[in-house]
Structures are given as structure tokens and as C-alpha cells.
């Protein structure tokens, strides 16, 4: 399969009906294109009560409605961006989705994998159909669902159903360090993971990931990667709480410089969808005091633009 080099940014997370379809959201996406991107992941959430309850709700306030998602896709396409539609399950009590889990053997009076996958299927197929109707170039069937990765049979069944309603490319976004744990990569078109690896570690992780991608003979890209602008965050870029409230925009810049320097000569690698760009931006005047992942108005933005504009595709 031919995949152009992905120079992307995630937009709109976590998906809020009060922030999408607004003048601010429109300006946000327009500003995002100044990074030299050619793809965006439109990312939003569905919700379940706990990591061990099987029912997922979606498209209900305050989550984004279908008309909000359609608006975001249309806006991206108007800006000549290719779109990855990325519906993601979150847990209401704050537990990370990687911990969603059930007994492998059904137990009476306990929630089951079959119940959860039935609800997840409804969630994913709803948006797969929407992705087809709106012409999204790629669809992400799951994100960082670490404890579910072992349920190969259910994932294959789900992806087969997605293909019945969606004709574009399909990816699954596994978590960092988990690239070699997924046993059903052949069911998707493109492999992807969350590339939150520590600064200075690419010489170890790059070759490891390449070996895995080569073994499946699939294109590979980072569906997520990025770094907060906080002290020491480049060493633990996946930690969204570390040193919260402290700002170090040079630390974020260092992360991107290190990552791009390594991947600049990796011909096997198909690109990045960076994390992330909100629907409601802070002002440029506030950029130097913002400690989050967004790079708007920060030194990292220039590093990203320079790298992306130098790449073909």
C-alpha cells in the first residue's frame, strides 16, 4: 500500500460540543496549517463509567455531536488536509483507557468482554460510517487499548465489520512499547503507535520498531507523539502531570529536535501525527506561559515547520 509521508497534527481533543463549530475553532484549525502539515487527526471521545463497565456512550453532551464532527472534517478538507477520524474511548473516573479490562473467562454476574466489544462495536461502526460518508482518508479503530490488545479474535471481527462500511485506510494506534505485542497487525492497512519515547532513546526504539514493521510488511507511523513544555518532560513525554504549572518551552523544543534528527534519515518511517492542537487556542501572548503539549507560538513550532516543509509528500 502506498502511503504519502504523514506530516500531521491532532486537532480538537477531547471533543467538546461547546468549542467545536465556532469562530475560535475555525481560527484554530487555520493557524494549525501554518506548521506545514498535510494531515490532521480529528480526535474526540466516547465515555464509559469505569475501566470495568461495558457500556460506552457517545455523541451526547458535552461530547461532540455528529454535526460537530462533520463540520471539523469539512473544515479540514477545505484547508486541503487529509483526515484521520479518531474516535477514542475514555473513562469517566479518569482511569487511563489502557486499563479497560475484563475476565478472560466469563464469570456469572460480572461484566464480560463480549458485552464491552458489543458496545465498542456500536461506537466504532457509527463513526466508520461517518468517515465513509465524509471521505476521510484514514480511520483509527482504537487508541492505546493495551489490555484489549490480547483479544485478537474480537479485534479481527471488528475490523472486518469496519471494512464493510468504510473503504479507506485503517490503522490501530497501539501504545508506546506495545508495537510487538499486537498479533493482528495484518488486519489493518497501516501500523501506528504513540511515540512518547524519552529524548536520547531513539537509537534503541527506532531499530526495534523497524524490525516489527518489517516483519508485518506494513507502513508505520506515529499516530501520536509530542512533549509538554515543562522541565524534564523530554525524558517522560507521556507524563501529562509531571511538573504541571512549570514552564520550559526549550524542553519541548529539545524533544522535537531530537526526534526529527533521528527520523530524518529513516526511509522506512511514514511520518507523524503530533499531539496536540486544541479547538480553542490560547493567545500568542500566553504562549510563553503555557505548559501543555500544544506548540502554538512556542519555539518547537518553528522546529516542526522546518522539518515538515523539508519533507516531500
Secondary structure, 3 states (H helix, E strand, C coil): CCCCCEEEEEECCCCCCCCCCCHHHHHHHHHHHHHCCCEEEEEEEEEECCCCCCCCECCCCCCCCHHHHHHHHHHHHHCCCEEEEEEEEEECCCCCHHHCCCCCCCCCCCCCHHHHHHHHHHHHHHHHHHHHHHCCCEEEEEECCHHHCCCHHHHHHHHHHHHHHCCCEEEEEECCCCCCCCCCHHHCCEEEEECCCCCCCHHHHHHHHHHHHHHHCCEEEEEECCCCCCCCHHHCCCCCCCCCCCCCHHHHHHHHHHHHHHHCCCCCEEEEEEEEECCCCCCHHHHHHCCCCCCCCCHHHHHHHHHHHHCCC
